[in-house]
Amino acid sequence: MSFEIRKIVTCIEETFIEGGKAAAKPVTMTGVAVVLRNPWHGRGFVEDLKPEVRAHCSELGALMVERLCAAIGGAGRIEAYGKAAVVGEEGEIEHASAVIHTLRFGNHYREAVDAKSYLVFTNKRGGAGTSIQIPMMHKDDEGLRSHYLTLEMQIEDAPRANEIVVVLGAANGGRVHSRIGNRYLDLQEIQAEQAQE
């Protein structure tokens, strides 16, 4: 039996101008959110969350990756990626974490975009309409600051107290007009400064 899905919401944000300057190439960020019934809700403290994870998370990951890739125009367009989960007020943050922090879920995304980086994430508890932040970074390079992005979205009626919202995020580029360098340049500068001391 699959997770009980109430709705799927897709958010697409396209940035054409930043800081008053037009982008050389518009940047698209996309989020696909699945609102599902929390399978551990109302059962008291559940010691072992793995039966539901093993039974349902792979199917959910495959569904979401397919939807996300279609929404952004194909897996080959994805440069930055991330994930998030929000559990409703009567659930545990561990319930949200259990769904997204398993290779059964995340490997579908990593394999679809041939990624080397880990999937950056947020997980929290919130009520209906809570702000959902989906952090992202470059799929192949954790130190590339241009692709440190956050897509923010909300679903007015989710999560309900007995639900979990699970989200995957993607971007087809880095921030418009990124100009703060990367961690590798910082390391080189710091090493050069230390060598002069």
N, C-alpha and C positions, 0 to 999 in steps of 0.2 A: 504493500500500500504506500502511495506517495504522500509527501506533505500535502496538507489541505490548503490550497492556494485560493485566497479570496480575490486578489487582483494583482495585476502587473502594471507598473507605471514606468514610462520612459520619459526622461528629461534630456533635452538637447539644448545646449547653450553655445552660440557662435559669437566670437569676439572679432570685430572688424576694426575698432579704434581703441587705443589705450593711451592714456596720458595726452589726449588731444592729437595723437599721431596715428595715421592709418597703418594697419598691419600690412607687411609685405605679403603675407599669406594669412588669411583668417584662421583662427584656431577653434576647433570644435571639441567640446567636452560633452560626453554622453553618459548618462546613468540609467541603468535598468534596475528597478526595485521590485521585489516580489514580497507581497504581504501574505504571510502564512500563519496558520493557527499554531501556537506554541504547543508542541506535542507533550511537553512536560508540565504544562499548566494544570493546576488543580490536583496534582498527585502528591503534594507534600515535597519533602526533600528527596530527590532522586539521586542516589549515590552513583549509579552507572548510567551515563548518558550515551554510551557507545552503541547500543542496539539501534536507536533511531538514527544516529550518525551513519552507521554502516548501511542501514536500509534505505536512507533517503537522500543523503547529501550529494552523492555522485549524480543522481538523476537531476537534482536541482541545479548543480553546477553546469551540467551539459545544456539544460534548457536556457539558463541565463546567458551563457556564453554565446549560444546561437542567436538569441535575441539582441544582445549587445553588438555583436559583429554585424548583424544585419542593419542595426540602427545607425552605425557609424560608417557603413559602406564597405565593410569587409575587414577581416583580421589584419590584413596587410597594411591598413591605414593606422593601426594603433601603435603609438609611440610610448605613451604613458598609461599606467594602469594602477588600480587600487580596489579596495573593497571596504564595506562597512556593514554593521548590523545594529539594529535598535530593538531591544526587547520591551514589551509593554510593562506597565506599572506593576502587574502581579507576577512578573517573571524575574528570573535571575539574569544578571549580566552573563553568567556562565552559560545560560541557554543560548544567548545570541552568539557567544564565542564558540560554542560547540558546533554550530552550523557552518561558520566561515573558517575556523581554524582547524581544518582537516585537509589532508592532501586529496581526499576523495572529492572535495569541493573545488579547491584551488587549482589542482593540476589540470583541470579542463581548460582553464584560462591560460595558464602558463604554456601549455602545449599548443593551444590555438594560435598564440602570438609568438611562439618560439622564444620565450623570455628566459633571461638569466637571473634577473633580480627577484627578490622576494616580493610578495604582494603586501604593500603597506596598507594599514587598516585603521579603523576606529570601531569600537563597540561600546554601547552605552544603554542606559534605560531611559525611556521617555514616554510621554503620552501622545495622544493623537495630535498631529500637526507639529510635532517637535522638529527642530532643525536637524537635518541629516548631513553630516560632512563626509565626503568621500575623498580622502587624500590620495594623491597619485605621485608616482615617480617614474623615471625612465625604465622601461621594461628590461633593459640590458645593462644599465649603469646607474648604481645608487648615488654616485657622486656628481651627477650632471644636474646642477641646480636649476637649469632652465626648465626642467620638467617637474619641479616640485610644484604641484598644482592642487587645488581643492575645488571640487564641485559641490555646491550646496543646493539641497532641494528639500522639499517637505511634502507630505501627503496629508491633506486636511483631516482625514478620518482614520489615520493609522500612525503608529500601531495602537490597536485597542488593547485593553489590559491583558487579554489572553493571546496576543499575537507577537510575531517577530517580523520586522522588516529587514530583508537581506538585499544588499545593493552591490552591484559591480559598476565601476567607473572606468572610462577610457578617454583618451585625448589623442588627437591626430598631430599634435605638435607640442612645443613648450610654450611658456608664457610669451605673450606678445612683447617685443622689445626687451627681452631678458638681457641683463647686463651686469650681473653680480659675479660672473665667473663661476668656477666650480671648486670643489674641495681640493682637487689636485693642484691647482694654481696656488691656493692658500698654503698648502703644505710646502710647495717650492719656495714661496715667499718667506715663510716662517723659518725654514731650514737655512735659507740664505742670510736672514737676519741673525740667526743664532751663530752661524759660522763667522760673522763679523764681530761678535762680542768678545 
